[in-house]
């Protein structure tokens, strides 16, 4: 029978070794898996985390292994390329850091065997991802197992296959279930026993056959119905030789049907089932990608608490255990490969192998409904090689899986008539109007325009969000990184996106802050802070509760601004979120009134004198906070960017005049401002060929891009453009420009 033993404990690890060792080196570190060498330097900023080849070594005694005729080493995640050596002999190479792969080590085993895995996350031009806004943690960051099997066994060689494939098709009240198994070294006379169990482990159907396919009908099938009823069946396949079971595999599956309709959105089992949820990166503070099962379980619990019905698992294949948890919780999943940001002509084969692995390994999960082909890959435009790569992937998905659809996450600047949008079955866009330029009010109308332009293409929003840290003010503005602006932004986006029924799915970017070592924003470098929760999972930002108010049935009330205690104004705005019909707010025991809010966002004007204890009451739910009157603004609440050339509050502003803190839309609406900006952009672009359109940061200057840029302040736009275009500004440059802007009258609002 098959035996699986964990090899996670006690590996020797070296970040400095330059060759495959011939024996265990006592000077190497002793570590347990999962492990990454970038748990710290991949999250501290500077874009200087270690990228290269590191070595893992472990000695195993054959006498300690379970009996078997074939032995496989199973690696569930080695980022991003890896080579396996057994007793110095090179046995396998694998490209792709997020999937399961196996190596048959039978012939190389000896009484004492030295396993060495060389893992490499160095930059190259053929293995995705290579350019993206997250850290590419190196290491053996998931489980490593040894699998012992008889000579005849369920396949372990094909792209990390589970060896069993279950396809349920709903037909009225029944489900037609096809089970296919894959065998290695099958012998004459061997048979396969197929058994289907319900959730209570009762036998639903069983058959024994010499064939590798079996078909069943489950009458009055209990359907998998998302969060409402995530019912799972189990299928076990046993390989029998002369009546003896010599190998077995099992998989859970769910019976459901779905449709993605361009007018009605997502439909599950014939019922409209709005997909409103979040995206998830898998890393954690101080751990990187090396997570425990408890970490995955906590993430699922928190995502369910916010009330999400869907997760976009970005931007790569996640741990099998997490997909299992999604099946159990009833979360509808978008699964994708890391074909992201930069199309690499030499990377086509890697996109194909990663997609093949993703589908082969995850086919049986009922939670998955779409395969994601790419993310923001047209950021530099869609050339023919990119389009062909997408057609190949799209066809591959449909050949391997007749039951699911394909999708892409398109970048904002991607034109609505781009041929790239015609390839997948459904489309989503990543939009940040209200954060990276533009205004929050632009989001809903943009989707209305797309829907009117392409009424037959289902459209969703695959990313939207803004960054928030522990900064606060009572007049939040785009780009201030305050918790208050993030809350305002998500209030507006919720109202715009959730009320548009035609949108097939919406995914907040992101559920949790995550590591992005190249980032230097918000005063804490090395992270993307768009999460509804902090990276350590210890603090739920106010925006978390805005979603809970709309999506969760669990009664609650939440007082916003708990970290914003010291306030200078005499009357301050206090926001309360709740999914209850009314909220009453008390200040030092005195009622400030009862309010109703159909949008679940309750706003109160609170007198601010001395110290005030606030209590919000909604039904049986209560929440408390404290505010305190101060004479001067608490500078601990104000963002001071690490390494910033100039902070916005250091800029001289003159009444009625422009400044670096003015929005670009105001600047270019004046003749003098427009001329000044055009001259500046000409210098930054270095001039182009005669007749060519300007393409700052690689984008054509379309009306849509100009509209987005209009929402940036001059300072923020130049800071971002300087980083992306290698056009560096000194403090003196910026102050000189500010003086010029101060001479120009600001347009009347």
N, C-alpha and C positions, 0 to 999 in steps of 0.2 A: 504493500500500500504506500501511497504518497506520504512523505513526511516533510514538513517544513520547519526548519530551525532558524532562529534569529542569530545573525552574526553581528549584531549591533555592539556588544560589549568589547572593550579593550582592543582598540586598534592603535598602532603606532603611527604618528603623523609628523610630517615635516613640510615646512613652507620654504626651506632653503636648499633641500637636496637637489642635485642636478642630474641624478641618474637612478635607474631602478636598482634597489638594494639587493644584495645576494643573501642577506640575512637581516633579522630584526636588529636595528641599531638602538642601543640602550640610551643614546643621547636624544632620540626623538621623543616628542610628547606622547603621552598615553591618553587617549580620548575615547569616549563612547559616541556612537552614532545615535541620532542624527547630528551632523556637525557641519559648520561652515567656517571658513577662515576670515569671513568678512562681517561677522556679527557686530563688531565695533566700528572698524574703519569704513564700513559700507553705509554708515548712518551719521557720521560726524562732519560731513561737508568736505569741500575741497576737491572733490572728484579725483581723489588720490588713493582709493582703496586698492588693495593688492589684486592684480590680475595677472595670472600666469599659471604654471603647472605646479601642483603640490602633490605629495605622495601619501598614500595610506597603505599600511602593511599589517598583515595579520597571519599568524601561524596556526594551522589547524591539524589535529591528529586524526588520521583516518579511523583509528579505533574508537574515537568518540562519536563518529557519525552514525546515523541510523542506516540500516541495511538498504541497499539499493543497487540497481544495475546501471543507472545513469544518475549523474549529479550535475545540477545546474546552479550557478551563482546568479542570484536575482538582485538587481539594483533598481530601486524604485525612484531614484532621482540623483543624478550626478551632473552638476552644472559646470561647464556647458558641453564639453567634450570629454571623453574618458577612454583610457586603454586599460585592459585587464591583462596581467601577467601572472602565470602560475609556475612557480619554481624557475623564474627567469624567462619562461617562454611566453611570447606575446600571443594571446588567443583572440582578442577582439578589440575593435574600436567602435565607438558610438558617438554620434553627433546629435545634440539635442538634450537640454538639461532638465526637462520637466516630465519625462515619461519613464515607464518601466521598461527594462530590457534585461535579457538573460544571456548567459554564456555557458555552454556545455563544457565542463571542466573534467569530465570523467577520465579521459585518456591521460591527462596531466597530473592526476592525483597520485601521491606517494604516501608512505606511512606518515611522514611529516611534510606538510605542504605549506609553502609560503605564497600567500595571496598578496598581490600588490595592485592597487588601482591608482593610476596616474590621472588626476582630474585637472582640467585646464579651462579657465574662464578668460583667457587672453583674447584681445580683439582680433578679428579676422574678417574676411569678406564673403563667408559662405555659410555660417551657422547663425541662425536667428535666435535671440535678438542681438543687434549690435548698436542701435541707436534708439534710446527710449528713456522716458522720464521715470526710471526706477533702477535700483541697484541690481546688478547681475551677480548675486552672491555665489561664490565658488564653493564646492564641497560635495561630500556625500551626505546630503542634507535630509534624506529620507531613509527608510529601512533598507538594510541589506540582508538577504536570506540565503540559505542553502536549501535546495529542494532535491530530495532523493526520490526517485521513481523507478518502477520496473522498466524493462526494455520496451514493452508496449505500454503506452501512456497517452493521456490527453496532451495535445500539442503544447510545448513550451517554447518553441523556436520562432513562431511567426509574430514579429512586432509586439512582443509582450502579451500575446493573446491569453485570455482566460480559458481558452479551449472549448468554450461553449457559447452559443449564440442563440438568443431567444427573441422571436419576433411575434408579438401579440397584435392581432388586428381585430378591432371591435366590429361586430356584426349584430346590430340590434341589441338585444339584452345579453348576447353571448360574446365570447372571444375565441377566435381561431388562433391557436398558438403553434407556431412552427419552432421546433428545437433542432439545432444543427450542432454537431460536435466535430472536433478535428482530432485525428489520431496520428500518432507516430509509431511506426513499426507494428502496425496491426497484423495479427496472424489469423490464418484460416480457422474458423470455428469460434472465434471470439465474438461476444455479443455485448450490446449496450442496453442496460436497463434504465429507462427514463421514468422519473417520478415527479409529479407536481404536487406541492403541498400548499395549503392555504396559510394564512397568518398564524393560525392556532396549531399549525403543524399536523393537521389532518390531511390524509392522502386524498387528493382530488382526482387524480388519474395516474395510471402507470401502464407501461408497456415495455416488453423486452424485444429487441430486434437486432438483426445483423447489419442493419442500415445505420448510416451516420445522420439520418434525419428522421424525425418523428413528428406527427401532427396530432394535436389535441383540440377538443372543443370544451371550453369551460362554460357551462350553461349558467344563466343568471349571474354573470360574472360580477364580482365586486370591483368596481373601478377605482383606479388611483385618481383622486380628485384634488390634487394640490393640497394647500394648507387645510382645507376643510375635511379631507379624508384620504390621507396618503397610504392607501392599502397596498400591501406587497404580498405577492406569491413567491414561492421558491421552487426552482427546478434543480433536481439532482440527477446527474448522469453517472452510472457506475459501469466500468469496463470489466466484463466477466470472462474468465477463462476456465472452462470445465466447471462452471457453476461457482467458482471462487471469484470474489471481487478483488481485482488487483490494482485498480486505480479509480478515483472518483473526483468529480468536480461538482460544484453547485453554484448557483447564482440566483439572486433575487431579481424579480421583474415586476412591473406594474402594467395593468391593462388600461389604456386611455386612448382617446382620440383627441386631436386638436386641429384647429384651423386658424390661420392668421388672415383676417379679413381687412381689406383696405379701408372699410368704413366702420366696422364694429370692433376692430382690434382683435385681441386674442380670445379664442373660444375653446373651452375645455369640455370635452364630453357633451357638446351641444349647448353649453351654457356660457354666456359672456363672463369672462374671468379676467378682469384688468390686471396686467402685469405692471406693478409699481414696486420698485425695489432699489437695490444698491449694486455697486460693483465691489469686488473684494480683491485686494492683494494679500498674499499669504504670509507676509513677514511680520515680525514683532520686534519691539525694542529690545536690544541686547541679545536677541536670538537669531536675527535674520530669518532665513527660511527654514531653519532647523527646529521644527515644531513637534510638540508631543500630541498625542491623541486628545489630551485634556485641552490643549490650546484650540484645536479644531472644534471640539465640543462647545467651548466657551463662545467661539465666533458664531456658531450656528444659533446658540441660545440668544445672543445679543441681536442678531439679524432678525430672528423671530420676534423678539421683544419689540423692535421698532415697527413690526407689522408688515414687513416686506413679503411679497408673494413671489419675487423673482430675484436672482443674483446673476450678474454678469461676472463670470470667473475670468478675470483679466490677469495678464495678457498671455496666458500659457496654460498648459494642462496642470490641474491641481492634484493634490493627493487623492488616491482612490478612496481613502477613508472619508474624505470630505464629500465626495460624490455620494457615498453611502448615506452619510448624514442628511444630505439634501433629499435623497429618496425618502428617508424616514420622516423628514419634516414636511415634505410636500412642497418644497421650493422649486420653482420652474427655472431651469438653468440655460444660460447661453455659455457654451464651451468653445474655446478658440485656441489657435496656435499663435506663437509670438512673431508672426509676419507683420512687422510693425515699423512705422515711421519712414524707414529708408529701404527702398527696393534695391536688392543686390542681384545683379544678373548671374553671379556665380552661386547664388543661394537657392535656385529653383529646386534642385533635388532635395535640399533640406526641408523646404516647405512641404514637399510631397511626402517625405518620410515622417515628418512630425504630424501631418494630418492623418496619415495612415495609422500611426500609433494611437493618436487621439481617438479615432473612431473604433479601431479594433478593440482597444482596451475599455472603452466606455459605452459600447453599443447597448448593453443590457440595462443601463440606468434610465428608468422612466422619467427622471427629473429633467433630462436634457431634451430640448425641443429644437434648438438650432445649433449648427456648426458655424463658428465665426471664421471667415476666410482671412481677414486682415484688419488692422487698426491704423487709421490715419496714414495709410501707405502712399496715398497720392499727395502727400504734403508738398512734394516737389513737382507735381504734375503727373499725368497718366500717359506714359509712353507705351508703345506696342508690346514691348517685352513684359511690362507690368500687367497689361491687359491679358496677354496670353497666359501668364502665370496664374492669373485669377480664373480664367476659363478652365485651365487644367485642374485646378483645385476644386472648382465648382462641379465639374463633371465627375471627379474622383469621389466627392461626397455623395453624389446621387447614385453612382455605381455601387458604392459600398453600403449605402443606407437609403433604402427606398421610402423610409418612414418619416424622415426629418427634413427640415428646410435649411437653407444656407442664408447667411447674412454678412454684412460688413459694418464696420464703424468708420464712417467717412468724416474727414476733418472739415471744419466750418468753411474753409476756403474752397472746398471742392464744389464746382459749379453744378447746378441742378441738371444740366444737360450733359454732364460728363458720361461717356460710354461705360465707364467703370461701374456706374450705378445700375446699369441694365443687366449685369451679370448674375448677382445673387437673387434669391427668391424674395427676400425682404431687405429693407435698408434701415439703418439708424445713423444719426449724425451726432458728433461730439460738438456741442455748442457751449460757449462760455460768455455769451452776451451778459454784461453786467459785472464781469470780472476781468477777462482779457479784452477790454474795450466794449463798445456798445453799451446799451442800457438793458436792464432786466426786462423792460417792456417789449423788447424786440423778439424774445423767444417764441411766444405763442404765435404772433403774426408770421414769423418765418415758416413755422410748420404749416400754417394755413396756406401759405403761398406754395409750398412744396406739394401739399395735398391737392391743391387746385391744378397745379402743373402736371402732376403724375397721379391722377385719381385711382389708378390701378396698382400702384406700388405701395404696399404697407410701409408706413414710416414710423420710426421711433426715435427716442433720444437716448443714445448709448453712454453719453457722459455730459454732466453739467455739475457745477459746483464752484466753491470759492474757499480760499484759505482762511483759517481762524486759529489764533493762538490766544494766550492769556493777555490780550490787549483789549481795552474798553474805552468807549466814550458814548455820550448821549446824542451825538450827531454823526452817526457812522457814515463813512463814504467808501465808495469803490476803491479798493487797493489799500485800505488801512489795516487789513489783517485782524480786525476786531471780531470778537464773538458776536457783537451786536449786528455788524454788517452781514456776517454769514447768516444769522437768523433772519434778518430782513430779506436777504437774497432768496433763501429757501422758501420763505412765506410766499414771495411773489412767484417763484417757479412752480411751487405746488399748485397754486391757484390757476396758473396758465396751462400747465401740462396735464394735470389730473382731470381737468374738465373737458379735455379734448378726447372724446371717445375713440376717434379714429386712430390714435397713437397706439401702436401694437405693444410697446413696452417703453418704460422709462427707467433709467438706471443712474442713481446719484453717483457722482465721482467724489468721494469714495466712502465706504463704510468706516474705514480706519485710516488714520495717518499712516504713511508708509515711507520706507527708506528710498531716498533719491539723492545719492551722495553728491551729485553735481549741483544741487539746488543751493541757492544762497538767498532765501526769501523769508520774510516774516520775523527775522530776528533769531531764528534757530536754524542753522544751516544743516543740510544733509537729509531733510525730510520734505515730503509733500504734505502740507497740513490741511488738505481739503476734506479730511475725514469728518464724519459725524461724531467720531470718538478719537481719543488720543491713541498713539501707537502702542502704548502699554495696556490699553483697554481699561484704564482706571477712571477716565473721566468722560462722561457723555456731555458733549457740547449742547447748547440750547437747541440748535437745529435738529438734533436727534429727536427731541420731543415734539417738534413741529410735525415730523413724519408720523410719530406715534399717535398724535392727535387725529390724523387723517386715516391711518391704516390699521390701528390696533383696536380690538374690541375690549381689551383689558382696561377697566375704569382707572383713570389717573388724573392728576392735576400737577402742573409743573410751573413754578415761578422762575422766570428767566432772570439772568443777571446776578446769580449768586456770588460770582467772583468780582462783581463790580459793586463794591460797597461804598467807597468814598465818592460823593457826588457834589458838584458845586452849585447846581441850579436850585432855585427855591421850590420849584415844582418839577418833578421828574416823571418821565414816562416809565411805567412798569408793564411788561408784557407777561401774560399767563397763557399757557397752552393746556388744553384739555379736550378729551373726547366726550365730555358731559355737556348737556345743553346750556347750563348756566354756571357762572362762577361769581362768587362773592369775595371781595378783597377787604381784609381788615388791616388797619395801621394802628399799632399799639392798642388793639382791642376795639377800635372804632371802625364801624363799617363804612367803606367808601362806595358802597352800592353793589347791586347785582347786575351783571351784564349777560346778554345773550350774544352768540357769535356763530353764524352758520358756517363760517370758515375755520372754526375752532381756535381762532387767535383773538384773545381778549386783551384790550388795551385800557389801562387806567392811568389817570393823572394823579400823582401822589404828592402831597405837601412834604417838603424835605426840610426838617428842622431837628437838630440834635440827632439822636439815634432812634431809628424807627424799626420796630419789629413788624414784618409783614407776614400775613397768613392768608393763603388762598384756599377757599373751600368750594368743592364741587361735589355735590352729593355726599357720599361718605369719605371722599378723598380730601386730603389736606397736604399742604406744602408750606414751608416757612423759609424766610430769608431776612436779611438785615441790610438797611442802607444807613448812611451816616452823612450829615451835612459837613462839608469842609469849605474853607474860604478859597483855597487854591487847588488847581487840578493836581491829582496825585500822579507824579511823573512815572511811577511804577506801572501805570496803565498805558503808557504811550510807547509805541513801537520805536525802537532805535535799532536800525538794521546793522548787523555785524558786517563791517567792511564797506558800508555804504559810502559813496563819494559825497553824497549830500542827502540829508533827510528833509522831508517836505516842510517841517516846522522851522527849518533854518532859512527858509526862502523869504525874501522881502516881498510883501504884497502891498500894492497901493490901491486905494478905493477907486473903482471904476476902470482899472487897468488890467491888462493881461499879466500873467506870470507863469513860471514853470509849473505852478499848481493848477493852471487853467486847463480845461479839457481841450483836446485837439479840435473838436467840433467848433468850439468858440474861436480858436485861433484862426482856423482856415475859413471861417465865415467873414473875416475881415480881409481887405485887400492887402494891407501891409503884413498881416500875419501869414497869409497864404504865400506871399512872395518870400518872406523870411523862411518859412518851412520848406518851400521848393528849393531854395538855395542850399539849405542845410541837407536835405535829402540828396541833392545832386552831389554834394561832397562825400556823403556817406556811401553812395552807390559807386562813386568813382567814375561816373559817366558810363554810358553803354554805347552800343553801336547805333549809328544814326538810323532813326526810324523804329528802333526797338522800344517796347514799352518797359517802363521801370518795373523791376521785380524786387522790391525790398524783402529781405529774408527769404527769397526764393518764390514769393507769391506775386502773381499778376495783380496790379492795382485795379481791382474791380470795384464797382459801387458798393458791393457787400463788404469788401475788405476796408474800404474807406469809411463806411458806416461803423464798423467795429473799432477802427483806430480812433474814430471821433470820441469814443467813450473813455479813452486813456487821458490822463494828465500828460502834459508835455514831458515832465520829469520821468514818469513811469515808462512812457513809450521810448524815450531815449535810453533809459537804463536797460530795458529789455532788448532794444535794437542793437545797442552797443555790444551786448553779450553775444547776440546771434550773428552780427555782421562784422565782428572784430573791428568796430569803429569806437575806439575808447575815448571817453570824455574825462577831462580833469575837473576838479572842483572849480577852478578858475574859468574853464570853458563854460560850465553851466551857469555860474554867476554872471558872466558876461552876457550870455544869452538872456538871462532873466532881466538884466538892465534894459536890453533892447525891447523885450516884451512889455516891460513896465511903461514904455513910451507909447504903447498902442492902446487905444480905448477899447475896453471890453464891450462886446455887443450887449444890448439890453435883453434880459431874459423874457 
